[in-house]
C-alpha cells in the first residue's frame, strides 16, 4: 500500500490522521498524566463513576487534552457534544444549549460540552455559557494551551475543576510510538514496519513532550519509505530525523559529547561570554536536549558563579525554568537564551559556594557544638528555667536594625565562612558588614 492508496481509502477511520486514530477510548489506555488520572485520583474516580463536574484541561499541545475528553465521551451516559472555539459562533452555542435543555427537561439526561481552545472565546461568549454551567444544564470540559487564570472568565473558572496536563516524558512517547508502528487495527501495523531503537529514542527526545508531533513524524515515515529487501519498512534514525525536520547531531546524551557540550555552556556563562553560551545552548537544543535539564544548569550557574554579585540572576533563571515548563518548545528556547545571556553578562562571585563548602566541612565534624543559650527556642513552658532565650537582643530594637551579639557556638567564635567580593551587589554587602562586628576582617588576616 503506497501513500496514494492510503489517502484514497473510503473508510473514514483509515483516512483520519494516525494521531487521531491512536487516541485511546478507555482510561486505562491513556499514557502519562498519572498525577491526575491515576487510580487513586479525583478525575479517575469521577470519570469511572460518571459523576464528572465541569473541568478545564490546561497544558501544552499534544499532552492529551482532547484524548481525555474523548475518553470521557465514551465513558459517560450523558450526551456528549463538541465545539471548537476558533470557529463556533453564537448560533452554534445556542443550538448546544437548547439541545442540553431538551435532554435534561424531557429525558433527565445531562449534556457534556467539550470546548476545544476555550481561550479563543471572548468574554461575552464565555459569559453566555456561565449560567448554564452554573445551573447544571451543561457540564463543561474546556481545553486550553494558555494559562486559564489569564484567558478564562474568573466566574467560569471558579465553577470548574482545573487540571494541568504536563508534557509527556520520553518514555511515554516511546510507548505511543511503538503502539503506532505495530498496532494493526489503529496504527501502521499493516505496513509491516519496524523502527530502530536509536530512531525511537530520537523521536521521543525531540518531540518535546508532544505526542501528536511524534505520531505525525512516524506516520510520514512509514507512508513515504520503500520496503527494504526483507519486505519490511525500516524507520532508521535518518528517516526519523527527516520526518520530524530535526537534524541528528553528534551528540550522545549518555556519552562524552553530551558532557562536553554542557560543560562548555556552563563555562561560557561563568566566563561572561554570552555569545558562546547561546551557541552551546543552540547546539544542545538542536540535539534534542531536555529544556528542563538546561534550565536547571542555568539556575545552578546563577547561584554558583554569580551568587550575590547579582541576586536577580537566580530570579531570572528560576523564572525561566518555570516559563519553559509553561510554554514548551519552540518558544521556550527564547526564554532559555534570555536567561543564559543574563547570567553570562552578570558580575561574578563564588562567595556563596565557597561559604557553604567550608561550613559543611566544619559542621560535619562538630554537629554537637552547643548553640548559644540566648539563641535557643523560648516558646515553650520551662524554657526560661533552662536559660533558653534569656539575653537575646532583638536586632530591630536597635539603631540601624543591628546589635552586636554572639551567634556562632563558642568553639567557632571569630570564624568566617562568607566573604563577599567587590563585584556587583556583594560590594554593598561587604560595606554593610564593615559596619558590624566583622569590620576590617578579611580572609587573609585570619
Number of C-alpha atoms within 10 A of each C-alpha: 8 12 12 9 8 12 13 10 12 9 8 7 12 16 14 13 15 21 21 16 15 21 19 18 17 15 20 12 10 18 20 20 18 14 15 16 21 15 14 11 12 14 20 18 15 14 20 15 11 14 12 20 18 22 20 24 24 23 24 23 22 23 24 27 23 22 19 22 23 19 19 24 21 16 16 18 14 21 17 18 15 15 17 17 20 13 9 14 13 11 9 12 17 13 11 19 19 11 16 26 20 16 17 17 12 9 9 11 16 21 25 28 25 27 24 22 19 25 22 19 21 13 12 11 17 18 15 14 17 19 14 16 19 16 9 18 23 25 24 27 26 27 26 23 22 18 14 21 11 9 17 22 19 14 13 19 18 12 16 20 15 17 18 19 21 23 24 22 20 21 16 17 28 21 14 20 24 18 17 22 23 18 14 13 12 20 22 22 17 13 18 15 20 17 21 13 12 14 19 23 15 23 27 27 21 25 24 25 25 24 26 21 19 27 29 16 22 27 19 17 23 26 18 13 16 13 15 10 7 7 11 14 20 19 23 17 20 14 20 26 19 15 19 20 11 17 15 18 11 10 19 13 15 8 9 10 13 16 14 11 17 20 13 16 28 24 17 21 27 23 15 18 17 22 14 19 24 21 15 19 24 17 17 21 17 15 21 22 21 17 20 17 11 19 24 15 17 29 23 16 24 33 25 19 25 29 26 27 27 20 16 18 26 23 15 20 27 18 16 26 24 14 16 20 18 19 18 20 20 11 12 20 18 13 22 25 18 17 26 32 20 21 32 30 17 23 21 27 25 19 22 20 17 15 15 13 12 14 15 12 10 13 11 9 9 10 8 9 13 12 14 15 17 17 16 16 12 16 10 8 7 10 14 13 8 11 13 19 17 16 11 14 16 10 13 10 10 11 8 8 9 15 15 11 12 16 13 16 15 12 11 11 10 13 12 16 17 16 19 23 18 16 17 19 17 22 15 16 16 17 13 12 16 13 11 12 14 14 12 10 14 10 10 5 6 8
